[in-house]
Amino acid sequence: MDNLEKTENCQVGVFGALCGGSLVSLVQAKLSMGSEESKIDLAKEIIHPVGWKLKVKVRWVCFDAFHGRDSNFLCSLIKMRPPFVAYVPDNLHIWLEPFQMRVPVREPGKRG
């Protein structure tokens, strides 16, 4: 049984669904098969057309911690402007205001 730990034939699905009350409808499904496209890329390909090309009013986008840990993905969603709810890992740093690098003001008598 040499194939137990191999992932050559692994397929991962990324799914988009619309929910309205108790109704749910799958709108798109994409398979990630190896190195072609990442799951993040596939998620962007699902989110963008639903809100912009299909003109469906989306109240928010929800996703799991795999996508929530990717800061580039979160930034791209902020630029796309759909409201979103993300499950994020507990060790992820989140700033509620734009982060700015700056040199701290030197205080007399303190090293720094």
Residue, then its C-alpha position, 0 to 999 in steps of 0.5 A: m500500500d504505497n499510495l496511502e500518503k500520496t496526493e497525486n490524485c487529490q482533488v479539492g472542491v471550492f463551492g459557491a452557494l447563495c442562501g435566502g432564508s432557509l433556501v440554499s442554491l449551489v451557484q458554482a463549483k470548481l475543482s483544484m487539481g494540483s498546481e494549476e490554481s490555488k483554492i484562493d484563486l478559485a474562490k475569487e473566481i466564484i465571488h466576483p461573477v456572482g456579485w458583479k456579472l450576474k448582478v445578484k445582491v449579495r448581503w455578505v460573503c462567508f468563508d472558512a479559516f483556510h481562506g480567512r488566514d490569507s491576508n492577500f485574499l482578505c485585502s482583495l475582498i476589501k477592495m471588491r467591497p462585498p461585506f464578508v464574514a471570515y472565520v480566522p485562525d486565533n493567531l491571526h493579527i487583525w487591525l481595525e484601522p489601517f496599519q501605518m509603519r512609523v518611527p516612535v517619538r523619542e522620549p527624553g531619558k528613555r533608550g530606544 
